[in-house]
């Protein structure tokens, strides 16, 4: 942690609470971004697989 600019024992308590809140917010944002990335990749991969299936079906000899 960086320097505590809040004065006294109350400042130390407030600083600890705010540091914990910041840590939890970063953790939550990281989880949300990871979930969004997985959803986007999953949808994109499904579209890619369907496109490959169409291409393979068109190139098979009759």
MOJO-V196106 format. One record per residue. N is the residue number from 1. PHI is phi in degrees with one decimal (none if undefined). Layout:
# MOJO-V196106
N;PHI, N;PHI
This chain:
# MOJO-V196106
1;none, 2;-82.6, 3;-70.1, 4;-90.5, 5;-92.4, 6;-88.5, 7;-92.2, 8;82.2, 9;-67.3, 10;-64.0, 11;-63.4, 12;-63.4, 13;-65.9, 14;-62.9, 15;-62.2, 16;-65.2, 17;-65.0, 18;-65.7, 19;-64.4, 20;-64.6, 21;-63.1, 22;-61.7, 23;-62.0, 24;-67.2, 25;-65.6, 26;-61.9, 27;-64.1, 28;-66.0, 29;-62.3, 30;-62.0, 31;-66.5, 32;-65.6, 33;-64.5, 34;-64.0, 35;-62.8, 36;-62.5, 37;-63.4, 38;-63.8, 39;-64.1, 40;-64.2, 41;-67.0, 42;-63.7, 43;-66.5, 44;-65.4, 45;-68.2, 46;-63.3, 47;-64.7, 48;-65.1, 49;-65.8, 50;-66.4, 51;-64.5, 52;-63.6, 53;-62.5, 54;-64.7, 55;-65.0, 56;-66.7, 57;-64.7, 58;-75.6, 59;-92.3, 60;-72.9, 61;-70.5, 62;-84.7
